[in-house]
Amino acid sequence: MKPSELRSKSRDELTKELESLLKAQFGLRMQLATQQLSNTSQKRKVRRDIARIRTVLREKAEQ
């Protein structure tokens, strides 16, 4: 997910996206704990997407 794509979305869309990514992150953590996660790079991608969305939300809040 690119930051330019995120900046074009509204705050509501970003918060919905953030909620879904947080749920996905929780699911990945549970899979990792039960040793069912085969692709561990997914966890890193989700974490970085969450950080990108939070950054864009902060930028929008300052404006």
C-alpha positions as CSV (number, residue, x, y, z in Angstrom):
1,M,0.0,0.0,0.0
2,K,1.5,3.3,-1.1
3,P,1.2,6.5,1.0
4,S,-0.1,8.4,-2.1
5,E,-3.1,5.9,-2.2
6,L,-3.7,6.4,1.5
7,R,-3.7,10.2,1.3
8,S,-6.4,10.2,-1.3
9,K,-8.8,8.3,1.1
10,S,-11.0,9.9,3.7
11,R,-10.6,9.6,7.4
12,D,-13.5,7.1,7.7
13,E,-12.0,4.9,5.0
14,L,-8.6,5.0,6.7
15,T,-10.0,4.1,10.1
16,K,-11.9,1.1,8.6
17,E,-8.7,0.0,6.9
18,L,-6.8,0.4,10.1
19,E,-9.3,-1.7,12.0
20,S,-9.1,-4.5,9.4
21,L,-5.3,-4.5,9.5
22,L,-5.3,-4.6,13.3
23,K,-7.6,-7.7,13.2
24,A,-5.3,-9.3,10.6
25,Q,-2.3,-8.6,12.7
26,F,-4.0,-10.3,15.7
27,G,-4.8,-13.3,13.5
28,L,-1.2,-13.5,12.3
29,R,0.1,-13.3,15.9
30,M,-2.2,-16.2,16.9
31,Q,-1.1,-18.2,13.9
32,L,2.5,-17.6,14.8
33,A,1.9,-18.6,18.4
34,T,0.3,-21.9,17.3
35,Q,2.9,-22.5,14.6
36,Q,0.4,-22.4,11.8
37,L,1.9,-19.3,10.0
38,S,3.9,-20.4,7.0
39,N,4.7,-16.9,5.5
40,T,6.2,-14.8,8.3
41,S,6.8,-11.9,6.0
42,Q,3.0,-11.1,6.1
43,K,3.4,-10.0,9.7
44,R,6.0,-7.4,8.8
45,K,3.9,-6.1,5.8
46,V,0.8,-5.7,8.0
47,R,2.8,-3.9,10.7
48,R,4.2,-1.4,8.2
49,D,0.8,-0.8,6.6
50,I,-0.6,0.0,10.0
51,A,2.2,2.5,10.6
52,R,1.6,4.1,7.2
53,I,-2.1,4.5,7.9
54,R,-1.4,6.0,11.4
55,T,1.1,8.4,9.9
56,V,-1.4,9.6,7.2
57,L,-4.2,10.0,9.9
58,R,-1.9,12.2,12.0
59,E,-1.0,14.3,8.9
60,K,-4.7,14.8,8.2
61,A,-5.4,15.7,11.9
62,E,-2.8,18.5,11.8
63,Q,-4.4,20.1,8.8
